[in-house]
Amino acid sequence: MGVPKKRTSRQKRDQRRAHWKATAPNVGTCPNCGEPVLPHRACPKCGQYRGKAVQKGTED
Ligand SMILES: [Zn+2]
């Protein structure tokens, strides 16, 4: 395996990380109640996933 010969300077390290930016989480909307839901997860409000009730939601 390659081993770095020199320690990366603070400038080079920070230049590399300057391109790393936080991105907004990709959220969809529940087709049942319209609440924002994370992908591959049951809706936190109505507890439905792909049109079926899979868990008890907090319907208020
Ligand atoms: Zn829902």
N, CA, C, O and the ligand as a Tripos MOL2 file, in Angstrom:
@<TRIPOS>MOLECULE
protein
  241   239    61     0     0
PROTEIN
NO_CHARGES

@<TRIPOS>ATOM
      1 N           0.8240   -1.2040    0.0000 N.3       1 MET1
      2 CA          0.0000    0.0000    0.0000 C.3       1 MET1
      3 C           0.8540    1.2490    0.0000 C.2       1 MET1
      4 O           1.9270    1.2870    0.6030 O.2       1 MET1
      5 N           0.3680    2.2620   -0.6800 N.am      2 GLY2
      6 CA          1.1250    3.5070   -0.7170 C.3       2 GLY2
      7 C           1.0670    4.2370    0.6150 C.2       2 GLY2
      8 O           0.0040    4.3730    1.2210 O.2       2 GLY2
      9 N           2.2090    4.6950    1.0510 N.am      3 VAL3
     10 CA          2.2760    5.4270    2.3140 C.3       3 VAL3
     11 C           2.6850    6.8720    2.0150 C.2       3 VAL3
     12 O           3.6770    7.0910    1.3200 O.2       3 VAL3
     13 N           1.9600    7.8420    2.5130 N.am      4 PRO4
     14 CA          2.3270    9.2290    2.2340 C.3       4 PRO4
     15 C           3.6790    9.6030    2.8090 C.2       4 PRO4
     16 O           3.9940    9.2800    3.9540 O.2       4 PRO4
     17 N           4.4680   10.2830    2.0060 N.am      5 LYS5
     18 CA          5.8260   10.6420    2.4230 C.3       5 LYS5
     19 C           5.8240   11.8950    3.2810 C.2       5 LYS5
     20 O           6.6330   12.0560    4.1950 O.2       5 LYS5
     21 N           4.8870   12.7790    2.9560 N.am      6 LYS6
     22 CA          4.8250   14.0570    3.6670 C.3       6 LYS6
     23 C           3.4370   14.2450    4.2790 C.2       6 LYS6
     24 O           2.4310   13.7900    3.7330 O.2       6 LYS6
     25 N           3.4090   14.9140    5.4070 N.am      7 ARG7
     26 CA          2.1490   15.2360    6.0430 C.3       7 ARG7
     27 C           1.4480   16.3020    5.1960 C.2       7 ARG7
     28 O           2.0770   17.2580    4.7440 O.2       7 ARG7
     29 N           0.1400   16.1280    4.9870 N.am      8 THR8
     30 CA         -0.6250   17.1150    4.2210 C.3       8 THR8
     31 C          -0.7390   18.4010    5.0330 C.2       8 THR8
     32 O          -1.1330   18.3860    6.1990 O.2       8 THR8
     33 N          -0.3900   19.5050    4.3950 N.am      9 SER9
     34 CA         -0.4290   20.7910    5.0950 C.3       9 SER9
     35 C          -1.8670   21.2040    5.3850 C.2       9 SER9
     36 O          -2.8070   20.7340    4.7430 O.2       9 SER9
     37 N          -2.0190   22.0850    6.3560 N.am     10 ARG10
     38 CA         -3.3580   22.5660    6.6970 C.3      10 ARG10
     39 C          -4.0280   23.2140    5.4950 C.2      10 ARG10
     40 O          -5.2320   23.0650    5.2850 O.2      10 ARG10
     41 N          -3.2300   23.9370    4.7030 N.am     11 GLN11
     42 CA         -3.7840   24.6140    3.5310 C.3      11 GLN11
     43 C          -4.3240   23.6030    2.5170 C.2      11 GLN11
     44 O          -5.4450   23.7330    2.0270 O.2      11 GLN11
     45 N          -3.4980   22.5910    2.2130 N.am     12 LYS12
     46 CA         -3.9200   21.5710    1.2370 C.3      12 LYS12
     47 C          -5.1180   20.7890    1.7460 C.2      12 LYS12
     48 O          -6.0410   20.4960    0.9860 O.2      12 LYS12
     49 N          -5.1090   20.4520    3.0200 N.am     13 ARG13
     50 CA         -6.2170   19.7080    3.6110 C.3      13 ARG13
     51 C          -7.5100   20.5130    3.5160 C.2      13 ARG13
     52 O          -8.5580   19.9890    3.1370 O.2      13 ARG13
     53 N          -7.4190   21.8010    3.8690 N.am     14 ASP14
     54 CA         -8.6070   22.6420    3.8490 C.3      14 ASP14
     55 C          -9.0660   22.9720    2.4270 C.2      14 ASP14
     56 O         -10.2570   23.1660    2.1810 O.2      14 ASP14
     57 N          -8.1200   23.0330    1.5010 N.am     15 GLN15
     58 CA         -8.4890   23.2510    0.0950 C.3      15 GLN15
     59 C          -9.2880   22.0590   -0.4120 C.2      15 GLN15
     60 O         -10.2550   22.2210   -1.1560 O.2      15 GLN15
     61 N          -8.8830   20.8730   -0.0100 N.am     16 ARG16
     62 CA         -9.5800   19.6610   -0.4240 C.3      16 ARG16
     63 C         -10.9950   19.6530    0.1450 C.2      16 ARG16
     64 O         -11.9540   19.2970   -0.5390 O.2      16 ARG16
     65 N         -11.1030   20.0530    1.4130 N.am     17 ARG17
     66 CA        -12.4060   20.0110    2.0740 C.3      17 ARG17
     67 C         -13.3200   21.1750    1.6880 C.2      17 ARG17
     68 O         -14.4990   21.1840    2.0420 O.2      17 ARG17
     69 N         -12.7790   22.1520    0.9670 N.am     18 ALA18
     70 CA        -13.5900   23.3060    0.5760 C.3      18 ALA18
     71 C         -14.7070   22.8970   -0.3700 C.2      18 ALA18
     72 O         -15.7240   23.5830   -0.4690 O.2      18 ALA18
     73 N         -14.5170   21.7610   -1.0780 N.am     19 HIS19
     74 CA        -15.5300   21.3060   -2.0370 C.3      19 HIS19
     75 C         -16.5950   20.4570   -1.3720 C.2      19 HIS19
     76 O         -17.6380   20.1790   -1.9650 O.2      19 HIS19
     77 N         -16.3320   20.0420   -0.1330 N.am     20 TRP20
     78 CA        -17.2700   19.1940    0.5740 C.3      20 TRP20
     79 C         -18.3330   20.0550    1.2230 C.2      20 TRP20
     80 O         -18.0370   20.8350    2.1280 O.2      20 TRP20
     81 N         -19.5430   19.9230    0.7770 N.am     21 LYS21
     82 CA        -20.6260   20.7280    1.3270 C.3      21 LYS21
     83 C         -21.7870   19.8320    1.7450 C.2      21 LYS21
     84 O         -22.0350   18.7740    1.1660 O.2      21 LYS21
     85 N         -22.4760   20.2970    2.7620 N.am     22 ALA22
     86 CA        -23.6390   19.5520    3.2290 C.3      22 ALA22
     87 C         -24.7750   19.6980    2.2270 C.2      22 ALA22
     88 O         -24.9920   20.7770    1.6750 O.2      22 ALA22
     89 N         -25.5000   18.6040    1.9950 N.am     23 THR23
     90 CA        -26.6340   18.6540    1.0780 C.3      23 THR23
     91 C         -27.9260   18.4120    1.8430 C.2      23 THR23
     92 O         -27.9330   17.7490    2.8810 O.2      23 THR23
     93 N         -28.9900   18.9410    1.3320 N.am     24 ALA24
     94 CA        -30.2820   18.7690    1.9800 C.3      24 ALA24
     95 C         -30.7160   17.3100    1.8380 C.2      24 ALA24
     96 O         -30.5030   16.7090    0.7850 O.2      24 ALA24
     97 N         -31.3240   16.7230    2.8840 N.am     25 PRO25
     98 CA        -31.7760   15.3350    2.7780 C.3      25 PRO25
     99 C         -32.8920   15.2010    1.7510 C.2      25 PRO25
    100 O         -33.8010   16.0290    1.6930 O.2      25 PRO25
    101 N         -32.8110   14.1410    0.9380 N.am     26 ASN26
    102 CA        -33.8500   13.9900   -0.0720 C.3      26 ASN26
    103 C         -35.1020   13.4000    0.5600 C.2      26 ASN26
    104 O         -35.1080   12.2560    1.0150 O.2      26 ASN26
    105 N         -36.1400   14.1850    0.5790 N.am     27 VAL27
    106 CA        -37.3980   13.7590    1.1730 C.3      27 VAL27
    107 C         -38.4910   13.7730    0.1280 C.2      27 VAL27
    108 O         -38.5160   14.6150   -0.7690 O.2      27 VAL27
    109 N         -39.3940   12.8180    0.2660 N.am     28 GLY28
    110 CA        -40.5620   12.7980   -0.6010 C.3      28 GLY28
    111 C         -41.7720   13.2000    0.2100 C.2      28 GLY28
    112 O         -41.6440   13.6360    1.3540 O.2      28 GLY28
    113 N         -42.9410   13.0550   -0.3740 N.am     29 THR29
    114 CA        -44.1550   13.3660    0.3720 C.3      29 THR29
    115 C         -45.0490   12.1300    0.3980 C.2      29 THR29
    116 O         -45.1360   11.3840   -0.5780 O.2      29 THR29
    117 N         -45.6970   11.9360    1.5160 N.am     30 CYS30
    118 CA        -46.5810   10.7870    1.6820 C.3      30 CYS30
    119 C         -47.7990   10.9390    0.7730 C.2      30 CYS30
    120 O         -48.4570   11.9790    0.7980 O.2      30 CYS30
    121 N         -48.1130    9.9070   -0.0360 N.am     31 PRO31
    122 CA        -49.2870   10.0210   -0.9180 C.3      31 PRO31
    123 C         -50.6030    9.9980   -0.1440 C.2      31 PRO31
    124 O         -51.6480   10.3780   -0.6730 O.2      31 PRO31
    125 N         -50.5450    9.5470    1.1190 N.am     32 ASN32
    126 CA        -51.7600    9.4510    1.9280 C.3      32 ASN32
    127 C         -52.0920   10.7530    2.6410 C.2      32 ASN32
    128 O         -53.2250   11.2310    2.5830 O.2      32 ASN32
    129 N         -51.0940   11.3260    3.3180 N.am     33 CYS33
    130 CA        -51.3740   12.5310    4.0940 C.3      33 CYS33
    131 C         -50.5670   13.7490    3.6410 C.2      33 CYS33
    132 O         -50.8080   14.8610    4.1130 O.2      33 CYS33
    133 N         -49.6130   13.5460    2.7320 N.am     34 GLY34
    134 CA        -48.8610   14.6810    2.2190 C.3      34 GLY34
    135 C         -47.7260   15.1430    3.1150 C.2      34 GLY34
    136 O         -47.0980   16.1720    2.8630 O.2      34 GLY34
    137 N         -47.4720   14.3830    4.1480 N.am     35 GLU35
    138 CA        -46.3970   14.7170    5.0870 C.3      35 GLU35
    139 C         -45.0410   14.3780    4.4550 C.2      35 GLU35
    140 O         -44.9520   13.3940    3.7210 O.2      35 GLU35
    141 N         -43.9810   15.1580    4.7140 N.am     36 PRO36
    142 CA        -42.6600   14.7980    4.1810 C.3      36 PRO36
    143 C         -42.1360   13.5150    4.8120 C.2      36 PRO36
    144 O         -42.1240   13.3720    6.0350 O.2      36 PRO36
    145 N         -41.7010   12.5800    3.9630 N.am     37 VAL37
    146 CA        -41.2110   11.2910    4.4600 C.3      37 VAL37
    147 C         -39.8510   10.9720    3.8440 C.2      37 VAL37
    148 O         -39.5640   11.3430    2.7060 O.2      37 VAL37
    149 N         -39.0270   10.2780    4.6170 N.am     38 LEU38
    150 CA        -37.7360    9.8290    4.1240 C.3      38 LEU38
    151 C         -37.9480    8.6100    3.2280 C.2      38 LEU38
    152 O         -38.8850    7.8450    3.4560 O.2      38 LEU38
    153 N         -37.0900    8.4080    2.2030 N.am     39 PRO39
    154 CA        -37.2630    7.2540    1.3220 C.3      39 PRO39
    155 C         -37.0670    5.9260    2.0470 C.2      39 PRO39
    156 O         -36.2380    5.8230    2.9510 O.2      39 PRO39
    157 N         -37.8290    4.9140    1.6500 N.am     40 HIS40
    158 CA        -37.7840    3.5500    2.2020 C.3      40 HIS40
    159 C         -38.1580    3.4870    3.6780 C.2      40 HIS40
    160 O         -37.7130    2.6100    4.4180 O.2      40 HIS40
    161 N         -38.9940    4.4470    4.0850 N.am     41 ARG41
    162 CA        -39.4490    4.4420    5.4650 C.3      41 ARG41
    163 C         -40.9450    4.7090    5.5090 C.2      41 ARG41
    164 O         -41.4890    5.4330    4.6740 O.2      41 ARG41
    165 N         -41.6030    4.1090    6.5020 N.am     42 ALA42
    166 CA        -43.0370    4.3440    6.6530 C.3      42 ALA42
    167 C         -43.2630    5.7880    7.0900 C.2      42 ALA42
    168 O         -42.4200    6.4000    7.7460 O.2      42 ALA42
    169 N         -44.4210    6.3110    6.7100 N.am     43 CYS43
    170 CA        -44.7410    7.6890    7.0600 C.3      43 CYS43
    171 C         -44.8490    7.8260    8.5800 C.2      43 CYS43
    172 O         -45.5380    7.0300    9.2190 O.2      43 CYS43
    173 N         -44.1840    8.8170    9.1650 N.am     44 PRO44
    174 CA        -44.2510    8.9590   10.6270 C.3      44 PRO44
    175 C         -45.6160    9.4250   11.1220 C.2      44 PRO44
    176 O         -45.9440    9.2620   12.2970 O.2      44 PRO44
    177 N         -46.4010    9.9980   10.2320 N.am     45 LYS45
    178 CA        -47.6940   10.5240   10.6700 C.3      45 LYS45
    179 C         -48.8050    9.4870   10.5760 C.2      45 LYS45
    180 O         -49.5140    9.2420   11.5520 O.2      45 LYS45
    181 N         -48.9600    8.8700    9.3900 N.am     46 CYS46
    182 CA        -50.0610    7.9260    9.2320 C.3      46 CYS46
    183 C         -49.5940    6.4730    9.2790 C.2      46 CYS46
    184 O         -50.4240    5.5630    9.2820 O.2      46 CYS46
    185 N         -48.2820    6.2390    9.3170 N.am     47 GLY47
    186 CA        -47.7640    4.8740    9.4440 C.3      47 GLY47
    187 C         -47.9450    4.0160    8.2170 C.2      47 GLY47
    188 O         -47.9350    2.7890    8.3190 O.2      47 GLY47
    189 N         -48.1130    4.6360    7.0390 N.am     48 GLN48
    190 CA        -48.3200    3.8610    5.8240 C.3      48 GLN48
    191 C         -47.0440    3.7820    4.9980 C.2      48 GLN48
    192 O         -46.2460    4.7180    4.9550 O.2      48 GLN48
    193 N         -46.8800    2.6480    4.3520 N.am     49 TYR49
    194 CA        -45.7660    2.4800    3.4190 C.3      49 TYR49
    195 C         -46.2630    1.7580    2.1860 C.2      49 TYR49
    196 O         -46.7660    0.6380    2.2830 O.2      49 TYR49
    197 N         -46.1310    2.3810    1.0270 N.am     50 ARG50
    198 CA        -46.6090    1.8600   -0.2550 C.3      50 ARG50
    199 C         -48.0810    1.4710   -0.1960 C.2      50 ARG50
    200 O         -48.4820    0.4000   -0.6500 O.2      50 ARG50
    201 N         -48.8690    2.3700    0.3740 N.am     51 GLY51
    202 CA        -50.3120    2.1990    0.3790 C.3      51 GLY51
    203 C         -50.8680    1.2420    1.4190 C.2      51 GLY51
    204 O         -52.0690    0.9750    1.4420 O.2      51 GLY51
    205 N         -49.9970    0.7210    2.2830 N.am     52 LYS52
    206 CA        -50.4860   -0.1910    3.3150 C.3      52 LYS52
    207 C         -50.0690    0.3130    4.6870 C.2      52 LYS52
    208 O         -48.9740    0.8470    4.8670 O.2      52 LYS52
    209 N         -50.9800    0.1300    5.6680 N.am     53 ALA53
    210 CA        -50.6610    0.5230    7.0350 C.3      53 ALA53
    211 C         -49.7130   -0.5070    7.6290 C.2      53 ALA53
    212 O         -50.1060   -1.6530    7.8460 O.2      53 ALA53
    213 N         -48.4850   -0.1220    7.8920 N.am     54 VAL54
    214 CA        -47.4990   -1.0620    8.4280 C.3      54 VAL54
    215 C         -47.2070   -0.7980    9.8950 C.2      54 VAL54
    216 O         -46.6830   -1.6640   10.5950 O.2      54 VAL54
    217 N         -47.5410    0.3800   10.3520 N.am     55 GLN55
    218 CA        -47.3450    0.6720   11.7760 C.3      55 GLN55
    219 C         -48.3150    1.7650   12.1920 C.2      55 GLN55
    220 O         -48.9230    2.4450   11.3660 O.2      55 GLN55
    221 N         -48.4350    1.9060   13.5040 N.am     56 LYS56
    222 CA        -49.3720    2.8900   14.0270 C.3      56 LYS56
    223 C         -48.7380    4.2720   13.9640 C.2      56 LYS56
    224 O         -47.6940    4.5140   14.5700 O.2      56 LYS56
    225 N         -49.3640    5.1580   13.2410 N.am     57 GLY57
    226 CA        -48.8440    6.5010   13.1270 C.3      57 GLY57
    227 C         -49.4490    7.4100   14.1810 C.2      57 GLY57
    228 O         -50.3320    7.0090   14.9390 O.2      57 GLY57
    229 N         -48.9610    8.6390   14.2140 N.am     58 THR58
    230 CA        -49.4670    9.6060   15.1730 C.3      58 THR58
    231 C         -50.4280   10.5440   14.4370 C.2      58 THR58
    232 O         -50.0970   11.6860   14.1190 O.2      58 THR58
    233 N         -51.6130   10.0260   14.1820 N.am     59 GLU59
    234 CA        -52.6100   10.8360   13.4780 C.3      59 GLU59
    235 C         -53.2840   11.7860   14.4520 C.2      59 GLU59
    236 O         -54.0060   11.3670   15.3570 O.2      59 GLU59
    237 N         -53.0370   13.0510   14.2540 N.am     60 ASP60
    238 CA        -53.6620   14.0390   15.1420 C.3      60 ASP60
    239 C         -54.5610   15.0000   14.3650 C.2      60 ASP60
    240 O         -55.1640   15.8950   14.9570 O.2      60 ASP60
    241 ZN        -48.6800    9.7150    5.6720 Zn       61 ZN61
@<TRIPOS>BOND
     1     1     2 1
     2     2     3 1
     3     3     4 2
     4     3     5 am
     5     5     6 1
     6     6     7 1
     7     7     8 2
     8     7     9 am
     9     9    10 1
    10    10    11 1
    11    11    12 2
    12    11    13 am
    13    13    14 1
    14    14    15 1
    15    15    16 2
    16    15    17 am
    17    17    18 1
    18    18    19 1
    19    19    20 2
    20    19    21 am
    21    21    22 1
    22    22    23 1
    23    23    24 2
    24    23    25 am
    25    25    26 1
    26    26    27 1
    27    27    28 2
    28    27    29 am
    29    29    30 1
    30    30    31 1
    31    31    32 2
    32    31    33 am
    33    33    34 1
    34    34    35 1
    35    35    36 2
    36    35    37 am
    37    37    38 1
    38    38    39 1
    39    39    40 2
    40    39    41 am
    41    41    42 1
    42    42    43 1
    43    43    44 2
    44    43    45 am
    45    45    46 1
    46    46    47 1
    47    47    48 2
    48    47    49 am
    49    49    50 1
    50    50    51 1
    51    51    52 2
    52    51    53 am
    53    53    54 1
    54    54    55 1
    55    55    56 2
    56    55    57 am
    57    57    58 1
    58    58    59 1
    59    59    60 2
    60    59    61 am
    61    61    62 1
    62    62    63 1
    63    63    64 2
    64    63    65 am
    65    65    66 1
    66    66    67 1
    67    67    68 2
    68    67    69 am
    69    69    70 1
    70    70    71 1
    71    71    72 2
    72    71    73 am
    73    73    74 1
    74    74    75 1
    75    75    76 2
    76    75    77 am
    77    77    78 1
    78    78    79 1
    79    79    80 2
    80    79    81 am
    81    81    82 1
    82    82    83 1
    83    83    84 2
    84    83    85 am
    85    85    86 1
    86    86    87 1
    87    87    88 2
    88    87    89 am
    89    89    90 1
    90    90    91 1
    91    91    92 2
    92    91    93 am
    93    93    94 1
    94    94    95 1
    95    95    96 2
    96    95    97 am
    97    97    98 1
    98    98    99 1
    99    99   100 2
   100    99   101 am
   101   101   102 1
   102   102   103 1
   103   103   104 2
   104   103   105 am
   105   105   106 1
   106   106   107 1
   107   107   108 2
   108   107   109 am
   109   109   110 1
   110   110   111 1
   111   111   112 2
   112   111   113 am
   113   113   114 1
   114   114   115 1
   115   115   116 2
   116   115   117 am
   117   117   118 1
   118   118   119 1
   119   119   120 2
   120   119   121 am
   121   121   122 1
   122   122   123 1
   123   123   124 2
   124   123   125 am
   125   125   126 1
   126   126   127 1
   127   127   128 2
   128   127   129 am
   129   129   130 1
   130   130   131 1
   131   131   132 2
   132   131   133 am
   133   133   134 1
   134   134   135 1
   135   135   136 2
   136   135   137 am
   137   137   138 1
   138   138   139 1
   139   139   140 2
   140   139   141 am
   141   141   142 1
   142   142   143 1
   143   143   144 2
   144   143   145 am
   145   145   146 1
   146   146   147 1
   147   147   148 2
   148   147   149 am
   149   149   150 1
   150   150   151 1
   151   151   152 2
   152   151   153 am
   153   153   154 1
   154   154   155 1
   155   155   156 2
   156   155   157 am
   157   157   158 1
   158   158   159 1
   159   159   160 2
   160   159   161 am
   161   161   162 1
   162   162   163 1
   163   163   164 2
   164   163   165 am
   165   165   166 1
   166   166   167 1
   167   167   168 2
   168   167   169 am
   169   169   170 1
   170   170   171 1
   171   171   172 2
   172   171   173 am
   173   173   174 1
   174   174   175 1
   175   175   176 2
   176   175   177 am
   177   177   178 1
   178   178   179 1
   179   179   180 2
   180   179   181 am
   181   181   182 1
   182   182   183 1
   183   183   184 2
   184   183   185 am
   185   185   186 1
   186   186   187 1
   187   187   188 2
   188   187   189 am
   189   189   190 1
   190   190   191 1
   191   191   192 2
   192   191   193 am
   193   193   194 1
   194   194   195 1
   195   195   196 2
   196   195   197 am
   197   197   198 1
   198   198   199 1
   199   199   200 2
   200   199   201 am
   201   201   202 1
   202   202   203 1
   203   203   204 2
   204   203   205 am
   205   205   206 1
   206   206   207 1
   207   207   208 2
   208   207   209 am
   209   209   210 1
   210   210   211 1
   211   211   212 2
   212   211   213 am
   213   213   214 1
   214   214   215 1
   215   215   216 2
   216   215   217 am
   217   217   218 1
   218   218   219 1
   219   219   220 2
   220   219   221 am
   221   221   222 1
   222   222   223 1
   223   223   224 2
   224   223   225 am
   225   225   226 1
   226   226   227 1
   227   227   228 2
   228   227   229 am
   229   229   230 1
   230   230   231 1
   231   231   232 2
   232   231   233 am
   233   233   234 1
   234   234   235 1
   235   235   236 2
   236   235   237 am
   237   237   238 1
   238   238   239 1
   239   239   240 2
@<TRIPOS>SUBSTRUCTURE
     1 MET1         2 RESIDUE 1 A MET
     2 GLY2         6 RESIDUE 1 A GLY
     3 VAL3        10 RESIDUE 1 A VAL
     4 PRO4        14 RESIDUE 1 A PRO
     5 LYS5        18 RESIDUE 1 A LYS
     6 LYS6        22 RESIDUE 1 A LYS
     7 ARG7        26 RESIDUE 1 A ARG
     8 THR8        30 RESIDUE 1 A THR
     9 SER9        34 RESIDUE 1 A SER
    10 ARG10       38 RESIDUE 1 A ARG
    11 GLN11       42 RESIDUE 1 A GLN
    12 LYS12       46 RESIDUE 1 A LYS
    13 ARG13       50 RESIDUE 1 A ARG
    14 ASP14       54 RESIDUE 1 A ASP
    15 GLN15       58 RESIDUE 1 A GLN
    16 ARG16       62 RESIDUE 1 A ARG
    17 ARG17       66 RESIDUE 1 A ARG
    18 ALA18       70 RESIDUE 1 A ALA
    19 HIS19       74 RESIDUE 1 A HIS
    20 TRP20       78 RESIDUE 1 A TRP
    21 LYS21       82 RESIDUE 1 A LYS
    22 ALA22       86 RESIDUE 1 A ALA
    23 THR23       90 RESIDUE 1 A THR
    24 ALA24       94 RESIDUE 1 A ALA
    25 PRO25       98 RESIDUE 1 A PRO
    26 ASN26      102 RESIDUE 1 A ASN
    27 VAL27      106 RESIDUE 1 A VAL
    28 GLY28      110 RESIDUE 1 A GLY
    29 THR29      114 RESIDUE 1 A THR
    30 CYS30      118 RESIDUE 1 A CYS
    31 PRO31      122 RESIDUE 1 A PRO
    32 ASN32      126 RESIDUE 1 A ASN
    33 CYS33      130 RESIDUE 1 A CYS
    34 GLY34      134 RESIDUE 1 A GLY
    35 GLU35      138 RESIDUE 1 A GLU
    36 PRO36      142 RESIDUE 1 A PRO
    37 VAL37      146 RESIDUE 1 A VAL
    38 LEU38      150 RESIDUE 1 A LEU
    39 PRO39      154 RESIDUE 1 A PRO
    40 HIS40      158 RESIDUE 1 A HIS
    41 ARG41      162 RESIDUE 1 A ARG
    42 ALA42      166 RESIDUE 1 A ALA
    43 CYS43      170 RESIDUE 1 A CYS
    44 PRO44      174 RESIDUE 1 A PRO
    45 LYS45      178 RESIDUE 1 A LYS
    46 CYS46      182 RESIDUE 1 A CYS
    47 GLY47      186 RESIDUE 1 A GLY
    48 GLN48      190 RESIDUE 1 A GLN
    49 TYR49      194 RESIDUE 1 A TYR
    50 ARG50      198 RESIDUE 1 A ARG
    51 GLY51      202 RESIDUE 1 A GLY
    52 LYS52      206 RESIDUE 1 A LYS
    53 ALA53      210 RESIDUE 1 A ALA
    54 VAL54      214 RESIDUE 1 A VAL
    55 GLN55      218 RESIDUE 1 A GLN
    56 LYS56      222 RESIDUE 1 A LYS
    57 GLY57      226 RESIDUE 1 A GLY
    58 THR58      230 RESIDUE 1 A THR
    59 GLU59      234 RESIDUE 1 A GLU
    60 ASP60      238 RESIDUE 1 A ASP
    61 ZN61       241 GROUP 0 **** ****
